[in-house]
Amino acid sequence: MNSLNFEDYLAIVGFVIFLNWGIATIVFRKISVTHLDNELLKEGFGPAEWDKGFGTRIMTYALVIVKKEVKSTPIVDKNAVKRHARAKDIKLAWYYNISSAIFFISIFSIYFLIG
């Protein structure tokens, strides 16, 4: 029986972290971003035309929701996003941001460890 080496463990951990980040992205997009887009559309703030398919507003919504003080952003109306964010949107935004941070830190770490 072959034992796993260090690179195998890194690959397994990296895959699990990637899977977690993917789930966080999909869940936040389907639940929170859809809700916020609908609510903002009712107020006349539609998603930017250039953001169709690119997804910059997903990251922006998540950051606006979790940060206490947010500087003005041209992508979304920060006050409207905070006003329409529900409790589960706040939890999902935290989950998405933490998962993203862990994913990117681990990817850079694995890259420099394996080199």
N, C-alpha and C positions, 0 to 999 in steps of 0.2 A: 504494500500500500504506500502510495506516494504521499508525503506530507506537504502541506502548503508552505510556500516561502513568503517572505515579506511582501513581495510584489503582488502575490495572489491575494493576500489579506487587504492590501490597499485597493485592489480592483474590486473586491467584494464590498468593502466599506464605501468606496466611491460610487458603486452602482446603487447601493441602498440610499445613500444621500441624494443621488440624482433622482431616484424614484420618488423620494419624499418631496423634493423640490418640485418635481413635475406634478405630483398630486396637489401640492399647495397652490401651484399656479392655476391648475384647472379648476379647483374648487373655488378659489378667490375670484377667478374670472367669471365662472358660471353663476355664482350666488351674489357676490357683492358688486362686481362691476356691472352686471346686467341690471341690478336694482338701481344703482347710482346713475347709470346711463338713462334709464327710464324716468327717474325722478328729475334729473337735470334737463331732460328733453321737455318735460312738462313746464319747466321754468324758462325755456328758450335757450338753454345752453346745450347744444348738441355736440357730439364728439367731433373733433377736427377732421376735416376731409383727408388730410395727409396722414392721419393716424389709422386709417382703415387697414387692418391686417398687421400693422407694425407693432402695436401694443404698448406704446410709451405711456398711455394714460393708465394702464394697469399698475405700473410701478409708481406713477405719480399719485394715483388714488391711495395706494397703500401707504406711501410716505406722508401724504397730507393727513390721512386718518390717524396715524400713530404719533405724529409729532405734535407737541404742544403749540409751538410757534412756527408758523410756516410763512416764508416770504412769498410775495406774489409770484404766481406762476402763469405763464401765458397758455399753458396746456389745458388747465381746468380752473374753474372758479372754486378756490379753496373754501370760502365760507359756505357755499352751497353744498360742497362735498361733506364738510363737517356737519352741517345741519341735517343732511339726509342719511348719514351713517348710522346704522342700527348697532345694537350691542354685538350681534354676531358678525357684523362687518368689521368691527374693531378687533374682535378675536381673530378673524380670518386674516386681517391685515397684519397683525402681529405674527401669526403663523407663517404667512407668506414672506414677510421681511426677515424673520429669523431663519427660515429655511433657505432663502436666497443667500444670506450672509454665510451660513454654514457651507452651502454648496460652493460658493465662489472661493471661500478660504480653503476648503478642502481640495478643490481642483488645483489651485495655485500651489498648495503644499505638496500634493501628490506629484505635480509636474516637476517641482524642484527636487523632491526626494528621489524620484526615478531618473530624472534628467535625461 
